[in-house]
Amino acid sequence: MSEFFNESGSHWRIMANAWMGLTLFVFTLTIFYPELSRLADIAAIIYIAVLSIYAGTKECNRWSHYHTSRHQGEISVIVWTIFIIVLIGANLWFFGQFEIPGNLIAVYTAVLAIFAVTQKSKHLFAKHELKCKGVCPICGHNIQLADVKKEQEPVA
């Protein structure tokens, strides 16, 4: 069990992905069963909390030179964007016969905000490492140039 809860924070990624799937499912159910809106609220709050903890842990690990994983936050943004586009399209197709949960927009906005902050942090860190020229003045970590180049390469 201690391997699951290690310094890498990978358990938060697993939990964030699981809560994202559950939250998407609950929002889908809420469209057909509006009485489940309270359950959607609860799932949304937990999902955003877990996602925030995961993103914060990942960025703290990055700035302490511990972060090495390449999990892309873009995937979550794409999944949520497609989900909302499909719901809007379906609602238009069915002439507004169902209501899109209002808190869905709040969740989507929070996901976008968390993604934007982590992307800015990632770019600031890349600039920071270039200025370090081998040794981080903050923590004294020896930065390998290969690590800096990997951080800057765009992912295809």
Buried (B, 14 or more C-beta within 10 A) or exposed (E): EEEEEEEBBBBBBEBBBEBBEEBBEBBBBBBEEEEBBEBBBEBBBBBBEBBBBBBBBBBEBBBEBBBEEEEEBEEBBEBBEEBBEEBEEEBEEEEEEEEBBEBBEBBBEBBBEBBEBBEEBBEEBEEBBEEBEEEBEEEEBEBEEEEBEEBEEEEE
